[in-house]
């Protein structure tokens, strides 16, 4: 369970922000990846390497399970994005033995994008040139079902999904993402909520009786408030579209955290029972990325203090990736 939004300030600055929910500790740290570092993609064949690439751009962001890779972050040219869960729908590509050298594991997709691409247009082109295989993530013992969202400094946004073994690219003018079902379904579902408005409902007369709305916020009456992905998608769209556009990236980043506070899930609110054990998703961390200044902000469940890593103050010529700080 995760929710992602994008806001654009009056000065044109773009802020991408998201929550990350999971039922087990995600073990995230802020990781910095410098330029000219070599990576090799993971394949299903232990003795056969995947895609080999050298990082063109430095990047910073959050990892998972202490892996050397980024699941959510920004690079030095202002491209940002994150991986989001897509259970029951994500199914990756079939990769022949000859294609293994041009393939990645799902959790490596964001690292590859942020270290090799500069714009959404470039991502849309280059992602068609690689394969993403059905690879088990050994730390969890599953093939992680994910889709991805990418934003650039020009305000462009794209959602990347692998459905029934086929790559799907969806332009995303609203900049919002949650989880299942697929992105195109969520966009169609918005048509069920066209009556929502930030303006209060007007009084109505029925048989000579005037009915006034009860209090402020009546224009949003009917907006879903539960934590299912479809409801969060609708809520995220209307909140991010209705919020007052602010003058710059600083004010916009602060507003993004306010919006995502409405998606915060405490422990024990969203749970499932499996094999006699209770598993509860909760918001482990919330981040906001300033694409103009390449700054990654976050706070965690245990510590609401907003911390920041400035990518442009990192040494791009470091010899290897390094952990900058824990997200505890």
Number of C-alpha atoms within 10 A of each C-alpha: 23 25 25 28 25 26 25 23 18 13 11 15 21 28 30 30 30 28 27 23 23 16 17 11 12 16 15 21 22 24 25 29 30 25 22 18 18 11 17 17 22 25 24 17 11 8 7 12 17 24 19 15 16 14 20 19 22 26 31 33 32 29 25 19 13 16 16 18 25 31 21 29 33 32 30 24 21 24 29 34 29 27 25 26 21 25 16 12 18 24 24 23 18 15 20 11 11 7 13 23 20 19 25 26 22 27 26 21 24 23 26 23 24 33 27 21 22 20 22 24 13 12 20 19 11 13 17 11 9 18 25 28 24 22 19 17 14 8 10 9 9 11 18 20 20 24 29 23 28 28 26 24 21 16 21 18 24 23 25 20 24 23 17 12 16 14 16 16 17 14 17 19 11 19 25 30 29 29 23 21 15 21 25 13 11 20 16 9 15 16 10 9 15 9 11 16 16 16 12 16 18 10 10 11 9 8 5 7 8 10 11 12 15 9 8 11 13 17 16 19 14 10 16 15 12 12 18 14 19 22 17 24 26 23 25 25 19 20 18 21 18 12 14 11 16 17 14 16 23 13 12 26 25 14 20 25 20 11 18 21 13 13 20 20 20 14 15 12 10 16 13 12 9 8 5 7 8 11 16 18 20 24 21 25 24 26 26 29 30 23 26 18 16 24 23 25 20 24 20 18 17 11 12 11 10 14 14 15 20 13 22 16 9 16 13 18 12 15 12 13 17 15 16 15 14 13 20 13
